Amino acid sequence: MASGEIHLELLLSKPVLDLEGKEVGRIEEVRAQKQGNEWIVQEYLIGSAAILERLSAWTIGLKILHLLGARQGMGGYRVPWDKLDLTDPQKPRLRCLKHELKTFSPEQQEVIINGK
């Protein structure tokens, strides 16, 4: 494996800590863009809502969660590639505080999917 390369499957479900050592969530999805022959990571999705993104299950996932009684509070964080320290891939850490990250939620994604 060349320097700067990490097997993404080894990052999935790893807990991420912020600068204060507080857990932010788990890496559930990675968004990348193809540039030439390589895929370049753009951002990581962390948190409970990110698992639905990974499974592409927003619509059905939301309906099931609502049936089970979940209402609000399920969300996640969008972490730009340069805000995640992967020096030790077994213990990924943010290079910022949690409140500095952009958030996303199933409700926001549902609006995007439905075009509202």
For each residue, the residues with C-beta under 8 A, 3 or more apart:
1: 5 6 7
2: 5
3:
4:
5: 1 2
6: 1 10 11 86 89
7: 1 10 11
8: 11 12 30
9: 12
10: 6 7 14 89
11: 6 7 8 14 27 30 44 86 89 92
12: 8 9 27 28 30 54
13: 26 27 28
14: 10 11 26 27 89 90 91 92
15: 23 25 26 92
16: 23 24 25 26 27 46 79 84 92 93 94
17: 21 22 23 24 91 92 93 94
18: 21 22 24 93 94 96 97 98
19: 93 94 95 96 97
20: 97
21: 17 18
22: 17 18 98
23: 15 16 17
24: 16 17 18 46 47 77 94 98 101
25: 15 16 28 46 47 48 50 76 77
26: 13 14 15 16 46 47 50
27: 11 12 13 14 16 30 44 45 46 50 92
28: 12 13 25 45 46 47 50 51 53 54 76
29: 44 45 50 51 53 54
30: 8 11 12 27 41 43 44 45
31: 41 42 43 44 45
32: 39 40 41 42
33: 39 40 42
34: 38 39 40
35: 38 39 40
36:
37:
38: 34 35
39: 32 33 34 35
40: 32 33 34 35 81
41: 30 31 32 44 81
42: 31 32 33 80 81
43: 30 31 78 79 80 81
44: 11 27 29 30 31 41 78 79 81 84
45: 27 28 29 30 31 49 50 53 54 76 77 78 79 104
46: 16 24 25 26 27 28 50 76 77 79
47: 24 25 26 28 50 75 76 77
48: 25 51 74 75 76
49: 45 52 53 74 75 76 104 105 106 109
50: 25 26 27 28 29 45 46 47 53 54 76
51: 28 29 48 54 55
52: 49 55 57 58 61 62 106 109
53: 28 29 45 49 50 56 58 76 109
54: 12 28 29 45 50 51
55: 51 52 61
56: 53
57: 52 60 61
58: 52 53 61 62 106 109 110 113
59: 62 63 110 113
60: 57 63 64
61: 52 55 57 58 64 65 106
62: 52 58 59 65 66 106 107 110
63: 59 60 66 67
64: 60 61 67 68
65: 61 62 68 70 74 106
66: 62 63 69 70 71
67: 63 64
68: 64 65
69: 66
70: 65 66 73 74
71: 66
72:
73: 70
74: 48 49 65 70 105 106
75: 47 48 49 103 104 105 106
76: 25 28 45 46 47 48 49 50 53 103 104 105
77: 24 25 45 46 47 98 101 102 103 104
78: 43 44 45 101 102 103 104
79: 16 43 44 45 46 83 84 94 101
80: 42 43 83 84
81: 40 41 42 43 44 84
82: 95
83: 79 80 94 95 96 100 101
84: 16 44 79 80 81 92 93 94 95
85: 92 93 94 95
86: 6 11 89 92
87:
88: 91 92
89: 6 10 11 14 86 92
90: 14
91: 14 17 88
92: 11 14 15 16 17 27 84 85 86 88 89
93: 16 17 18 19 84 85
94: 16 17 18 19 24 79 83 84 85 97 98 101
95: 19 82 83 84 85
96: 18 19 83 100 101
97: 18 19 20 94 100
98: 18 22 24 77 94 101
99:
100: 83 96 97
101: 24 77 78 79 83 94 96 98
102: 77 78
103: 75 76 77 78
104: 45 49 75 76 77 78 108 109
105: 49 74 75 76 108 109
106: 49 52 58 61 62 65 74 75 109 110
107: 62 110 111
108: 104 105 111 112
109: 49 52 53 58 104 105 106 112 113
110: 58 59 62 106 107 113 114
111: 107 108 114 116
112: 108 109 115
113: 58 59 109 110
114: 110 111
115: 112
116: 111
